[in-house]
C-alpha cells in the first residue's frame, strides 16, 4: 500500500515538472518573440532617427541655400552700386581696342565716350588710361600725357603694363620698353605670379621687339639679387640643388653590361665612369634641345594679347572683397547648401593661387626640371637664361663628384679562378687558363674521393678474415671463429659498397666540372665582348668630361 502511494506521489511530481517545463518553454518562446519585437522597434527607431536627421540636414541646407541666394543678390547689388561703372569702363576699353584694330569707329566718338567715363568713374585707374588711349588716337599729345600721369598716380603697376601692351600692339617698340621697364620696376622678385611670368617670357623671347636701349636687361639681375639678399647661402644652395638634380640622371650600367657586373672585379669603377658619361650626355642633350628649339612667336604674341584683355577686365583691388564673397556664395549654391564643401572648394582655389605665386627663382627652377613635356619651350628658354650661372656651376660640381678613372684592364673572377684582360681579345688564352684551373681542382677532388683503403684491398682482407674464421671454427674455437667470419664478411661487403660509391662520386665530379667549364667559358666570352663595348663607349664619350657648361 505504501509503495503504491509513493509511486503515485512520484508520478504526480513528474507530471508537475513536465507541465512546468512546458510553461517555461512557452515563456521562453514569448521572451524570444518580445526580443524580436524590441529589435524591430529599435531598428525602426534608428531609421526614424536617421530619416529625421536627414530631414533636418535638408532643411538646414535649404535654409543655407536660400540665405546664400539672398546674400548673393545683395552682394551683386552692392557691387553694381559701388563699381557698376568699372564694368562699363572695362567693356569700353575692350571695345576701343577692337574697334581701332578694325578701324570701324570715328575718333570723335572714342574721345566723347572716354571723357564721359572719366567723369563718371573718378577713382578708377583704367578711366584715365581710356582717355589717354583716345587722346593718342586723336594725336592730342598734351591730353594723353596728362591722362597717363593720372593713371600712373592711381595704379602705377597696372597702368604701366596696359600701356606697354598697347604700345606693343601698335608696334611702338621704344615706348613699349619704357612702360615695360616701369612695370618691371614694380615687381617683387619674391612674389612673381604666373601672369607676370608671361610678360617676362615674352620679353626674353623677343616678343616685344629688340630692347635697343637695354631698358629691361638690368631687372633680370636685380631680381636675382633681391632673392639672394634674403638668403645669404642662396648661391651655394642653388649650386647644390642643381648638382643633386643632375645626379638623378645616373643610370645603372649593370643592365647594359650584366656579365661585367657579375664577374669583373673593377665593375664599380666602370659603372661610375660610364654612368657619369651617359648622364652628361643626357643633360647636354636636354639643354641643347631647349636652346635650339624654335619659339612659336605667333602663339606667344596671341597669349600676350589675351593677357591684355584679361588685365583690362580684371577686378580692381577695391572690388576684391565683394568678389570673394560672391565666389563663396556661388560655391554654396553649387554645393546645394553644403557649407563645409563650399569652403573646401574656395580654400583649394586660394591655395592654388598662392602656389602659383612664388619667388622668380623657384618658378624658373620648377620650369626647367619639369619633365612632363607639357611646359612650353619658351618658358624653359627664359628659365635657362636666368639660371645659367647656377646650372653650370652645379654641372661642374656634379662632374667632380665621385670622380673615377676608367680601368685599363679588368680582372675576371669565376668560381675561384681569376684572369685579366686589357684589349678584350684574350678569350682563347683565358678559357684555356680557366680549363686548366678546373682540371687541377677536379683532380684534387677525385683523389680525395678515392683516398683511404682501396676497395680491392678491403675485399682481399675480408676474404682472408673469412678463411681464418672458418679455420678457427673447425678447430672448435666457435666464438672467435664466428666473430672473425662476420668481420671478414663485413669487410667484403663494405669493399663492394665503397667501390660503387667511388665510381658514383667520380661520375658526379666529372659532370659538375664539365658544367662549370661550359658555363665559365660562356661567361668569359660575354664579359670580354661587353668589355670591348664598354671601352669603345668610354673612348667615344670621354670628351664630355671636358665640357665646361651646359646652359
Secondary structure, DSSP 8 states (H G I E B T S, - for coil): -HHHHHHHHHHHHHHHHHHHHHHHHHHHHHHHHHHHHHHHHHHHHHHHHHHHHHHHHHHHHHHHHHHHHHHHHHHHHHHHHHHHHHHHHHHHHHHHHHHHHHT-S-HHHHHHHHHHHHHH-TT-HHHHHHHHHHHHHTT-HHHHHHHHHHHHHH-HHHHHHHHHHHHHHTT-HHHHHHHHHHHHHT--TTSB-HHHHHHHHHHHTTTT---TT-TTHHHHHHHHHHHHHT-TTHHHHHHHHHHHHHHTT---GGGT-HHHHHHBTTHHHHHHHHHHHHHHHHHHHHHHHHHH----HHHHHHHHHHHHHHHHTS--GGGHHHHHHHHHHHHHHHTTT-HHHHHHHHHHHHHHHHHT-B-HHHHHHHHHH--SS-S-HHHHHHHHHHHHHHHHHHHHHHHHTT-----SSEEEEETTEEEEESSS--HHHHHHHHHHHHHHHHHHHHHHHT-SS-HHHHHHHHHHHHHHHHHHHHTT-HHHHHHHHHHHHHHHHHHHHHHHHHHHHHHHHHHHHHHHHHHHHHHHHHHHHHHHHHHHHHHHHGGGGG-----
